[in-house]
Amino acid sequence: MRVKGRAHKYGDNIDTDVIIPARHLNSASHAELAKHCMEDIDKDFVKKVETGDVIVGGANFGCGSSREHAPIAIKACGVSCVIAKSFARIFYRNAINIGLPILECEEASERIQNGDLVSVDFDTGVITNVTRGETYRAEAYPDFIQKIVSSGGLLNYIKENKS
């Protein structure tokens, strides 16, 4: 599985309240959540983001509450992948469970700049900064996680693999 898109870069400790502000959690609509993704840190994010784009964060991306609305909002607005130095554990699990690919890579987090064109190969863990001609290596997903993500999340994976 491969993705390619422009980078939207943010810093350390981007919490779930910044990703999707709590005032918008009264909707179960993924499309409605997407309209408010990142608005408290980047009011123009939803106007700039295009399908396939990548979010690049620093350390502890997705910290805060355990709600799954944050990765849902990111995925629903068209983001194909989140790359960060590290992720809060519950965000990591929620992202995989809803089928949002995420990768930890300190070098990519530090070197990729806002607006860079980035390509990600999930089979190998290779992240390519097309703009700068650089490559970085993240740990590739194990097969079972690749299957969950490519199925669109854990529930879809279970439905597809019922015996």
Secondary structure by P-SEA (a helix, b strand, c coil): cbbbbbbbcccccccccccccccccccccaaaaaaccccccccccccccccbbbbbbccccccccccaaaaaaaaaacccccccccccaaaaaaaaaabbbbbbbaaaaaccccccbbbbbccccbbbcccccbbbbcccccaaaaaaaaaccaaaaaaaccc
